[in-house]
Amino acid sequence: MKDNRKVIIWLLTGCVLIFIMVVVGGITRLTHSGLSISNYKLISGTIPPLNEVEWQEAFELYKQYPEYQKLNTSFTLEDFKDIYFWEWLHRVIGRFIGLVFIIPFLFFLITKQLSSSTIKKSIILLVLGGFQGFLGWYMVKSGLVDRPDVSHYRLAMHLSTAFITFAYTLWVALDLIYPNRKEIDRSFRNLVRVTMGILMIQIIWGAFVAGLDAGWIHNHWPLMNDGKFIHETVTIEQTPVWKNFVEGKSGVQFVHRTLAYFVVGSIALLWFRSRRLVLTVLQKQALNLSMVLVLLQFMLGVFTLLLQVPVWLGVLHQVMAFFLLASLTFTLHRFTK
């Protein structure tokens, strides 16, 4: 029988590894470690510096780029080692994920353990994984030219692609775990799709907030500084006005904190509307889980803002976004043929 238990385990293992990758990526971003490795070596880059001479060479290379020259001139070799570790670990996990996807895929392909449908979906996953790796390189490159930080647009592409790759991997696994077709309520399914779209937009703006360090301003809730729902800085940092909402720190934070209400509201709407439907146990569980997770995520977002983004809380906020996307992916799958 094709698409057996081994294939499902392979896909779910990929989900777990992508989750770990996102967690380490969040730590890398919050500790400002992402530009510590300025040269990209696909194979030899897997091995970190092994002695003081190699460490000094890596440090001297780091000194040639804007982050050291403009922000970290006081860094010692030990400081450099701290930030190097997280970026190195992030890249090593990325390479490991590639091997975990490619080698079993070839094995399953050669031994004819995949259906034609799963082969097509697996090829899409491989393309997404390769594109994700390219975006990581493309993102880091933006911080090595004249500004000591990566482009928040490229960061958002890198992060959102990771989330999409995870969601699609989970979807393919769910197709194999639950192969039977089912009757669905199309209008409710479409509402779940809209909700997932809103969540993905929120994830993108969350990446904007991280990329612009916009979480370190307006550390008040429910209003911004000076007790205002829309602080005057929201619309005056950039020109024309619309640029404030994609490039201004205040504007980007305003969008992210406002979209949070829409995410909670849309999932709450799903939950209340589902009360009128005849649901399976799994459908009920998926919706209940999504409702619980979105409330937890909202509270985490508030505390992350109020406490000025401590690393552990910023990472936990990102992790909860991951869980929320997983629960909505599962919800949509349960309401889709």
Secondary structure, DSSP 8 states (H G I E B T S, - for coil): --S-HHHHHHHHHHHHHHHHHHHHHHHHHHTT-TTS--S--TTGGGS---SHHHHHHHHHHHTTSHIIIII-TT--HHHHHHHHHHHHHHHHHHHHHHHHHHHHHHHHHHTT-S-HHHHHHHHHHHHHHHHHHHHHHHHHHTTSSSSSS--HHHHHHHHHHHHHHHHHHHHHHHHHHS-S-----HHHHHHHHHHHHHHHHHHHHHHHHHHTTGGGS---SSSBGGGBSS-GGGTTSSSSGGGHHHH-HHHHHHHHHHHHHHHHHHHHHHHHHHTTS---HHHHHHHHHHHHHHHHHHHHHHHHHHTT--HHHHHHHHHHHHHHHHHHHHHHHHT--
